Amino acid sequence: MKLSADQTAFADRLGHSFANPELLQRALTHGSMSSPTRPDNQRLEFLGDRVLGLVMAEALLSLDPGANEGQLAPRFNALVRKEACAAVAQHLQLGDVLRLGRSETMSGGRRKQALLGDAMEAVIAAVYLDAGFEAARRVILMAWGDRIEKVEDDARDAKTALQEWAQAQGQPVPSYTETARKGPDHAPVFTIEARLSGGEAAQGTAKSKRQAEQAAAKALLEKVARI
């Protein structure tokens, strides 16, 4: 089974030539496009997540030999979370070659963060099964690039930090409320307000509720803690 021209171009961007092209095609197949003869990428996603985790754990240990587990864990989470995988997928234009059903395509599936992140993990598994761990490691390190060295900037979870700050002040956990939602159904933009029991509040806007909550928490932290 040969790759299409678009799939071949994606493999080139990925930096891997597939001996078994069917593995890549399966990695790019969403459940909305699956059939008994065309399995989806869920099992590959499960495997790819583990391969990615091992590569990132090794990379972080090598990058900072003196770091303890408490320092490494948030960096690791920042590199392997769905948002990071989706960002890499967007950089590689993975959405252009996703195999989606008509309804998922019409609803903007090629831009959905969850779909892109899952497919990126599946692609990692496809490389691993096609050529082994070292090939997968090379592809991951190249695809993630300087994100690994710059991970400290993204490692701090703003919601967790805000909660810890509030508790240190003897306050209950912050509340998060959706205050606005704009845009079409397939590409909504959310505005979330983070509020402390003392009345301090700040808002964040993003393409997902989770990102908007993080943005709101970060803005509120900067407002009350001057960090």
N, C-alpha and C positions, 0 to 999 in steps of 0.2 A: 504494500500500500504506500503510494508516494505522497509526499507532502505537497500541498498547493503552493503556489508562488508566494502568497502572503505568509503561510506557515514557514516556508524556507527562509524568508526574510526575517521572521521573528527568531528562528533558530540561530541565524547569523548574528542578530542583535544580542542574543543570549550568550553566544560564544561557544555553542556546542553543536556538533554534527551528529545527528542521531543514526546509529546503526539500525535501530528498530523504530522507524517513524511512527508506528502505531501507538507507541507509548506517549509521544507528544500529542497526537490527535486525541487520545483518551484524556490526557491532562487538560486539554482545552475544551472538553465536552461537559457542559453544565447539565444538571438533572433535567432541565426543561427540554433538552434535545436528545436525551438518552432513549434507548430501546433495547430489547433483548439481544440484538446483535451489535449495539453501540453503547457500551457501558459508560456511565458518567465518571467524574473525576473524584468522587468522595473518598474512595479507598486510597487513592494516590495522595489526596490532601492529608489524610491521617498520617501516612508515612512521611511525607515531605515536612510536616511540622516537626517531627522528631529529628530528621536529618538536619534541618535548619537549626534546631536547638543545640545539637551537638557541635556544629560548626561555630556557632556564635559563642558558646561556652568556651571552646578552645581559643577562639580569637581574643576574647576578653581576658582570659588568663594570661595569654602571651603578651597582650598589650600592656597590662598592668600587673606584674608579678607580685607586687606588694599589697594589692587590694584584698580586703576581706569579703566574706560572703554578703554582708550587709551593704557593701559598696557595689558589688558585682550584680546583685539581684535586680535592682531597678534599671541598670544599664541593659542587662539581658532582656528584661521585659520590654524595654523601649525598642529593641532591635527585632524582636520576634512577634510583637503584637500585630493584630490584623491591619492596623493603620500603616505600619511600616511596610508590611508585605504589599499592601495595595499601592503605596507610593512607589515602590520599586516596579510593580507591575505597570503602573502608569508611565513611568520613565521608559520602560521597554515596549510600550504600546501594545501590551498584551490584550487589552480590551478589543482591539481591532480584529483579533483572530479567534476570539472566544466563539464557541459553537453554542448558540442559544436558540431556544424555541421562539416562535413568533411573538407570543405574548410578553416574554421576558425581554426580547429585543425592543418591542414597542414601549415598554415601561422604563427604558433607559438602562438595561442590565449591563451594558458595556462600560458604564461609568459607576456602577454601584461598588462601593468600597468592599463590602463583604464578598461579593462575587470575585472581584479582582484579587483580594487577599487569598481566598481559597484556591483560586486557579494558580496563583504564584507558588503556593505550597505544593500543589499537584505537579507543577512543572519541575520543581526541585526533585520530587520523587521520581519523575520520569527520567531525569538525567542520572540519578542514583541507580535506578534499575538498568538503565542502558549502558552505563560505563563505570559504575562503582563509586565509592565514597570520595576518592580524590577528585574525580571529575565534578561531582556535585559540590565539593568544597571550593574548587576553583571558580565555578559558576557563581556560587553564592557570594564569595568574597569580591568578585568583580562587579556583580550586580549591586551589592550594598555599598561598595566603594568607601568613600570617606565618611559615610554615616557611622561606621564603627568607631573611628577615631573621634568623631564629634558627638558621640552618643551622650556624653555627660550633660550636654545642653538640653537634651530631650528626656533624660532619665527621671527627672523628678515629676512625680504625679501630682498635679496641682490640687486635685480634690483631696487626696490623702494629706498633703501638706496643710491645706486649709483646715481640715478636720483636726489635725494634730495641734495646730495653732489655737483653734477654738477651745479644745479640751484643756490645753495648757492655761487658758484664761478662765477656766471653770465654766465654760459655756457648752450647751448641747451642740450636736452636730449641725452643720449648716443645712439649709433647705434649698432645693432647686425647683424652679417653676418655669414652665414654658410660657413665655409672654407673647410670642409671635411666631407665625409660620408663613413664609411667602414662597412664591414660585410654583411651578407645575408639580403634579403628584410624582412624576418620575425624577424630579430634581429639586426637592424642597430645601429651603434654607431656614434653620431654626434659630430663634433667639431665646436664651435661657437666662433667668435671673438667679444668682446665688445670693442668699441672705443669711446673716447671722442673727442670733437672738437679740442682740443689742440694736438692731435696725440697720446696720451697715449693709449695703448691697451693691452689686455690680452686675453687668450683663456681658454676655458673650454670644457671638453669632458664628455659625458654621453650617456645613452641609449635613451634619449628623448631630443628633442630640448629645451623644457622648462627647464629641469635639466641642460643642457649644458649652456644655457643662464645664469642661476643662478650661475653656477660654474664660468663662465667667469666674471660676474659682481662682484662676491666675490673676485676673483683674482685681478681684476682691482682696487677695493676698497683698498685692502691690499697694492697695489702698490702705489697708489696716496695719500691715506689718512692715511696710516700707522695704520690701526685698526686691 
